[in-house]
């Protein structure tokens, strides 16, 4: 047996009929020329100041009447929930007939065979290098991700403009590179009847800056690598806690004390005539390297800074997380190859990427820094401030992931940045199911497609 998805008496066919009522109400609420607000404005235009007392029930009460027009939403939400629970329970007797259990059963049955049209969002900071602060002293970056812990695009996001503001720096107390920011979002709207539902995130959350000088830690925003800021060289030119896979200490791999991003040292990679593909690695869950064990289905961020001399006019350096068979995790997403010539010469350039660890972790894993294309002989590339850490959410598990990392100049109080979430494509079935079934609050989303091949099309809302 299986829950009937579409067609006669199908679940999404039934939901589509319910959501058509919602569409009609929304048009009535918000249509700029013929909607309720426009019609009320037309009425008020017929009254002058002296007569406006006759129309008091309309003055400054447009939102009130919009909400009243949507009172049917309460019934729609109840019917939608009862339909999902009932159809799931009729098909497979649920251990307990709750909405959460019913939705989990539905999503499991949908699998990869059934889906709805997906929402497509954009966000600042979701690319290589992240986003710079918009004002202030510090020159660090913030990094975001719109993919969830399984590497799937988040569907129940909110269009929002958040502000990131530094509220604690190291000038009075604390450690430089570990400043505290607060993120403040636009007002949220919890009333499903409201024309502006769901509004922004409305959060007022604290975010600690992720400092690469943290070592061997597993908390959100704390660096899991060991000596990845390359401050420690107990043996000359040999970075502590790292394995030299390819290259010679003192010839290809050196410690650098002048060209640094933060701290006192950085890693120097020197090109040679043979074109050595210099390669170092650090294993996780391993004594003497990183003792941190990766977590399954977790969103991670990798952040680092590179500096090339002008003579380093070619070459590619790759940063990656690999399993014991040298396969890059997360279907090759856990890697970033930096084309050396693509960066400005003689300056530090920030790079970053995010990835989701697999549900079944490999028996072993390691972080790798390697040249995949050699740099010219006698030219140098420097690496500093490398870190890998778990990302936190902006405002709850269904919201974007975010991290803030330090630059060469420390943040101070009132440094700030703007973070925007935008939407370019709307999947109506997905969005209405979120509104009337509460998917966001349950941490769920329906399987989706964005190429027009969905099985439960928005045309069912008819």
matplotlib code that plots the C-alpha trace (Angstrom):
import matplotlib.pyplot as plt

x = [0.0, 1.0, -0.6, -2.3, -0.3, -2.2, -5.1, -8.6, -8.8, -5.0, -3.5, -2.0, -5.2, -7.2, -4.7, -4.7, -8.4, -8.0, -5.1, -7.1, -9.4, -6.2, -5.2, -8.5, -8.4, -4.8, -5.9, -8.8, -6.4, -3.6, -4.5, -3.3, -6.2, -9.1, -8.2, -9.7, -7.2, -7.7, -11.5, -11.3, -9.1, -11.7, -14.4, -12.3, -11.5, -15.2, -15.2, -13.7, -12.2, -15.6, -17.4, -14.7, -16.5, -19.1, -16.4, -14.6, -15.0, -12.6, -10.1, -6.8, -8.4, -7.4, -5.3, -8.2, -10.5, -7.8, -7.4, -11.1, -11.3, -8.8, -10.7, -11.4, -7.6, -8.3, -10.6, -8.2, -5.3, -7.4, -8.7, -5.2, -3.7, -6.6, -6.3, -2.6, -2.9, -5.9, -4.5, -1.2, -2.8, -5.2, -2.3, 0.1, -1.2, 0.9, 2.4, 0.7, -1.5, 0.2, 1.0, 4.7, 4.5, 2.1, 4.4, 7.4, 5.6, 4.5, 8.0, 9.4, 6.9, 7.5, 11.2, 12.7, 9.5, 7.2, 7.9, 6.6, 7.9, 10.8, 11.4, 14.6, 16.3, 19.5, 21.5, 24.5, 27.7, 26.9, 29.9, 33.7, 35.1, 31.9, 30.8, 32.7, 31.3, 29.5, 30.9, 33.4, 37.0, 37.4, 37.9, 36.7, 33.9, 30.6, 29.8, 26.4, 24.8, 21.3, 21.8, 20.7, 22.6, 21.9, 23.2, 19.7, 18.5, 16.4, 12.8, 11.0, 13.2, 11.9, 12.6, 14.5, 17.1, 19.1, 21.7, 24.9, 26.4, 29.5, 28.6, 31.8, 35.4, 38.8, 39.7, 38.3, 38.1, 38.2, 40.4, 41.0, 39.5, 36.7, 34.5, 30.7, 28.0, 24.3, 22.0, 18.8, 16.1, 13.0, 9.7, 8.2, 4.5, 3.1, -0.6, -1.2, -4.1, -1.8, -1.0, 2.7, 3.0, 5.6, 7.5, 11.2, 13.0, 12.6, 15.7, 18.0, 20.8, 24.4, 27.1, 30.7, 33.5, 35.2, 38.8, 41.3, 43.6, 41.1, 42.4, 41.0, 37.5, 34.0, 31.6, 29.7, 32.0, 35.1, 38.0, 38.3, 41.8, 45.0, 47.6, 45.9, 46.9, 50.5, 51.8, 53.7, 56.8, 58.6, 60.9, 62.1, 59.9, 57.8, 54.2, 53.2, 50.2, 50.5, 51.7, 54.0, 52.5, 54.5, 57.3, 60.5, 60.7, 62.9, 62.6, 58.9, 57.4, 58.7, 57.6, 57.2, 57.4, 57.0, 54.2, 51.4, 47.7, 47.1, 49.6, 53.3, 53.6, 52.1, 52.8, 55.1, 54.8, 57.8, 57.7, 60.6, 61.9, 60.5, 57.0, 56.5, 52.8, 53.3, 50.8, 50.1, 47.3, 45.8, 43.7, 40.6, 40.0, 43.8, 46.2, 48.9, 46.8, 43.1, 41.4, 38.0, 35.7, 33.4, 29.7, 27.2, 24.8, 26.3, 26.9, 30.6, 32.5, 36.1, 37.7, 41.3, 43.5, 46.0, 48.7, 50.6, 53.7, 53.4, 55.8, 53.2, 51.4, 50.0, 49.1, 46.1, 46.0, 43.1, 41.7, 39.5, 38.2, 38.7, 38.0, 40.6, 40.4, 41.2, 37.6, 36.3, 33.3, 29.8, 30.0, 33.1, 31.5, 34.0, 36.7, 37.7, 40.4, 41.9, 43.4, 46.5, 46.5, 42.8, 43.8, 45.4, 49.1, 50.9, 47.8, 45.9, 42.7, 39.9, 38.4, 35.7, 33.3, 30.6, 29.6, 27.5, 29.0, 27.4, 24.9, 27.3, 30.8, 33.9, 36.1, 38.7, 38.9, 41.5, 41.9, 44.2, 46.1, 47.7, 48.9, 47.0, 48.9, 52.4, 53.4, 56.4, 59.9, 61.1, 57.6, 55.7, 52.2, 51.4, 48.6, 47.2, 44.1, 42.8, 39.8, 37.0, 34.0, 30.4, 28.1, 25.2, 21.8, 20.7, 17.4, 16.3, 17.0, 15.1, 17.0, 20.3, 23.6, 26.0, 29.5, 31.7, 35.5, 38.2, 40.3, 43.8, 42.2, 40.1, 36.4, 35.4, 32.0, 29.5, 31.1, 28.2, 27.0, 23.7, 22.5, 19.7, 17.6, 15.8, 13.4, 13.5, 11.1, 8.1, 6.8, 3.2, 2.5, 5.6, 4.9, 1.2, 2.1, 4.5, 1.9, -0.9, 0.9, 3.7, 6.6, 9.2, 8.4, 8.7, 12.0, 10.6, 10.3, 8.7, 10.9, 11.1, 12.4, 13.3, 13.5, 9.8, 9.6, 7.7, 4.9, 2.6, 2.6, 1.3, -1.4, -3.2, -4.0, -7.1]
y = [0.0, 3.6, 7.0, 8.2, 11.3, 12.8, 12.0, 11.2, 11.6, 12.0, 13.8, 16.7, 16.9, 17.4, 19.9, 21.7, 22.3, 23.7, 25.9, 27.4, 28.9, 30.4, 31.9, 33.6, 35.0, 36.2, 38.0, 39.5, 40.7, 42.1, 42.8, 46.4, 47.4, 45.2, 43.8, 44.6, 47.3, 49.0, 48.9, 50.3, 53.1, 53.9, 54.2, 56.5, 58.7, 59.6, 61.2, 64.5, 65.4, 66.6, 63.4, 60.9, 60.1, 58.2, 55.8, 55.2, 51.4, 51.6, 54.1, 52.5, 49.1, 47.6, 44.9, 44.0, 43.4, 41.5, 39.1, 38.7, 37.9, 35.0, 33.5, 30.5, 29.6, 28.1, 25.5, 25.0, 24.3, 21.8, 20.0, 19.9, 18.4, 15.9, 14.8, 14.2, 12.3, 10.3, 9.3, 8.3, 6.3, 4.6, 3.5, 2.5, 2.3, 4.9, 4.2, 7.3, 9.4, 12.7, 15.2, 14.7, 11.0, 11.4, 13.9, 11.7, 8.8, 10.9, 12.2, 8.7, 7.4, 10.4, 9.5, 10.3, 9.3, 12.1, 15.8, 19.3, 22.4, 23.9, 27.3, 29.0, 31.5, 33.6, 34.9, 37.2, 35.4, 32.1, 31.9, 31.5, 34.1, 35.0, 38.6, 41.6, 43.8, 46.9, 49.3, 49.5, 48.6, 44.9, 43.3, 39.8, 38.1, 36.3, 33.1, 31.6, 28.4, 27.7, 23.9, 21.8, 19.2, 16.7, 19.0, 19.8, 23.3, 24.7, 25.2, 27.0, 30.1, 33.6, 36.7, 38.8, 41.5, 40.9, 43.1, 41.7, 44.1, 43.6, 44.0, 42.8, 43.2, 42.6, 46.2, 45.8, 42.1, 39.0, 37.6, 39.2, 37.1, 35.9, 38.9, 38.7, 39.7, 39.9, 39.1, 41.0, 40.1, 41.7, 41.1, 37.7, 37.1, 34.0, 34.5, 32.4, 34.8, 37.7, 38.9, 39.2, 35.7, 34.4, 37.8, 37.8, 35.8, 38.3, 36.8, 38.5, 35.9, 36.0, 34.8, 34.3, 34.9, 31.7, 32.0, 29.8, 29.8, 27.5, 23.9, 20.5, 21.6, 20.3, 23.0, 25.1, 27.7, 26.2, 25.0, 21.2, 21.2, 21.3, 24.0, 25.0, 28.6, 27.3, 29.0, 25.9, 24.5, 22.5, 21.3, 23.9, 24.2, 21.3, 22.3, 20.4, 18.0, 17.7, 14.9, 15.7, 13.6, 15.1, 17.6, 18.2, 20.2, 23.2, 22.9, 22.9, 23.4, 26.2, 28.3, 32.0, 34.7, 37.9, 37.3, 36.4, 37.0, 36.7, 35.7, 35.3, 32.6, 31.1, 28.1, 28.8, 26.6, 27.0, 26.0, 24.1, 22.9, 19.4, 21.0, 19.2, 18.8, 19.7, 18.0, 17.9, 16.3, 16.0, 13.0, 13.3, 11.2, 10.6, 11.2, 13.7, 15.3, 16.2, 14.2, 15.5, 13.0, 14.3, 14.1, 12.6, 14.8, 18.0, 21.3, 22.3, 25.4, 25.5, 28.9, 29.9, 32.7, 32.5, 34.9, 34.5, 36.3, 38.0, 35.3, 32.6, 33.2, 29.7, 26.7, 25.3, 24.6, 22.5, 22.3, 19.3, 16.6, 13.1, 9.6, 6.9, 6.0, 9.6, 10.3, 13.8, 13.8, 14.9, 14.0, 16.1, 19.2, 19.1, 20.7, 24.0, 24.3, 27.8, 28.9, 30.8, 33.4, 34.2, 35.9, 39.4, 39.2, 40.1, 40.3, 38.0, 36.6, 34.8, 31.6, 29.4, 26.6, 24.6, 21.0, 18.4, 15.2, 11.9, 10.0, 7.1, 8.4, 6.8, 4.7, 7.4, 11.0, 13.7, 17.3, 17.9, 20.9, 20.1, 21.5, 19.8, 22.0, 23.1, 26.7, 28.2, 27.5, 29.8, 31.3, 31.2, 30.7, 31.3, 29.8, 31.0, 30.9, 27.5, 26.2, 23.7, 24.0, 23.2, 25.9, 27.3, 28.5, 32.1, 31.5, 27.9, 24.6, 25.6, 28.9, 29.5, 28.6, 31.4, 31.9, 35.0, 34.8, 37.4, 39.3, 40.8, 43.7, 42.9, 43.7, 46.4, 47.3, 48.6, 47.0, 45.7, 44.0, 43.4, 39.9, 39.5, 36.4, 36.8, 34.6, 34.1, 31.2, 30.2, 26.6, 27.2, 23.7, 23.6, 27.1, 26.4, 23.1, 25.0, 27.6, 25.3, 22.2, 24.0, 22.3, 24.9, 24.5, 20.7, 20.9, 19.2, 20.0, 18.1, 16.5, 18.9, 19.6, 23.0, 21.8, 21.6, 17.8, 17.7, 15.2, 17.2, 20.3, 23.7, 23.4, 21.1, 24.3, 24.8]
z = [0.0, -0.4, 0.2, -3.0, -3.9, -6.9, -9.1, -7.8, -4.0, -3.9, -1.0, -3.0, -5.1, -1.9, -0.5, -3.8, -3.5, 0.0, -1.0, -3.9, -1.3, 0.3, -3.1, -3.5, 0.0, -0.6, -3.7, -1.8, 0.9, -1.2, -4.8, -5.4, -7.7, -6.6, -3.3, 0.1, 1.0, -2.4, -2.0, 1.5, 0.3, -2.5, 0.2, 2.4, -0.6, -0.8, 2.7, 3.6, 7.0, 8.3, 7.3, 8.1, 11.4, 9.3, 8.1, 11.4, 11.1, 8.1, 9.3, 10.2, 10.3, 7.0, 8.6, 11.0, 8.0, 6.1, 9.1, 9.3, 5.6, 6.3, 9.3, 7.0, 7.3, 10.7, 9.2, 6.2, 8.5, 10.6, 7.5, 5.9, 9.1, 9.6, 5.9, 6.2, 9.5, 8.3, 4.9, 6.4, 9.2, 6.8, 4.7, 7.4, 11.0, 12.7, 16.1, 17.2, 14.9, 15.2, 12.5, 12.9, 12.5, 9.5, 7.8, 8.3, 6.8, 3.9, 3.2, 3.5, 1.0, -1.4, -1.3, -4.8, -6.7, -5.7, -5.2, -5.3, -6.9, -4.9, -3.5, -4.7, -2.3, -2.3, 0.5, 0.9, 2.0, 0.3, -2.0, -2.0, 0.4, 2.2, 2.6, 4.1, 6.8, 5.5, 8.1, 10.9, 11.7, 11.5, 8.1, 8.8, 6.9, 7.4, 5.7, 5.1, 3.6, 2.3, 2.3, 5.3, 7.2, 4.5, 1.8, 0.4, -0.3, 2.6, 1.5, 4.3, 4.5, 5.1, 3.0, 5.6, 6.1, 9.3, 10.8, 12.4, 15.0, 17.1, 20.8, 22.5, 21.5, 23.0, 23.8, 27.4, 28.0, 26.0, 23.2, 19.9, 17.1, 19.3, 19.4, 20.0, 17.5, 17.8, 14.8, 14.6, 12.0, 10.7, 12.6, 12.3, 11.8, 13.4, 12.5, 9.4, 8.5, 8.1, 4.6, 5.6, 7.0, 7.9, 8.0, 8.9, 11.5, 14.3, 16.0, 18.5, 18.7, 19.7, 17.3, 18.5, 15.9, 14.8, 15.6, 13.7, 16.8, 18.5, 18.1, 18.4, 19.4, 18.4, 19.5, 17.0, 15.6, 17.1, 15.0, 14.8, 13.2, 15.2, 14.6, 11.4, 12.1, 11.7, 14.8, 16.0, 14.4, 17.1, 14.4, 12.0, 8.9, 10.0, 11.1, 14.2, 14.0, 10.2, 8.0, 5.1, 2.2, -0.7, -0.6, 1.3, 4.5, 4.0, 0.2, -0.5, 3.0, 5.3, 8.2, 7.5, 10.1, 8.1, 5.6, 8.0, 8.1, 11.9, 14.6, 14.2, 11.5, 8.4, 6.1, 3.1, 0.0, -2.4, -6.0, -7.6, -10.9, -10.8, -10.2, -6.8, -5.9, -2.2, 0.0, 3.7, 5.7, 9.1, 10.2, 12.4, 15.5, 15.7, 18.6, 17.7, 14.9, 15.4, 18.1, 16.9, 15.3, 12.5, 13.1, 10.6, 8.6, 10.0, 8.1, 8.2, 7.1, 5.9, 6.0, 5.1, 3.7, 0.9, -0.3, -3.5, -4.7, -8.1, -9.5, -8.6, -11.8, -12.2, -10.1, -8.2, -4.4, -3.1, 0.4, 1.1, 3.5, 2.2, 3.5, 3.9, 0.2, -0.8, -1.9, -1.2, 1.2, 0.3, -3.4, -3.9, -2.3, 0.7, -1.4, -2.9, -5.5, -5.6, -8.9, -7.7, -10.5, -9.8, -6.6, -6.4, -5.9, -2.7, -0.5, 1.7, 0.1, 2.0, 0.7, 2.1, 1.4, 3.3, 3.1, 4.8, 6.2, 5.1, 7.2, 7.3, 8.2, 6.7, 9.0, 8.7, 7.4, 7.0, 6.0, 3.0, 1.7, -1.7, -4.9, -7.7, -10.3, -9.5, -8.9, -10.8, -9.5, -6.7, -6.4, -3.1, -1.9, 1.8, 3.8, 7.2, 9.3, 8.2, 10.1, 9.9, 12.2, 12.7, 11.6, 13.6, 12.3, 12.0, 13.7, 14.2, 12.4, 9.2, 8.8, 7.0, 8.5, 9.4, 10.7, 11.3, 10.9, 11.9, 9.5, 9.9, 11.7, 14.8, 15.0, 17.5, 19.0, 16.5, 13.5, 11.4, 8.3, 6.5, 5.6, 3.1, 2.2, -1.1, -3.0, -6.8, -7.3, -5.3, -5.0, -3.9, -2.7, -0.6, 0.8, 1.6, 3.2, 5.4, 6.3, 7.1, 8.3, 10.1, 8.4, 9.5, 13.2, 12.8, 11.0, 7.9, 4.2, 1.3, -1.4, -4.3, -7.9, -9.4, -13.0, -13.7, -13.3, -10.0, -9.7, -7.4, -9.5, -8.4, -11.0, -8.5, -6.6, -8.7]

ax = plt.figure().add_subplot(projection="3d")
ax.plot(x, y, z, "-o")
ax.set_aspect("equal")
plt.show()
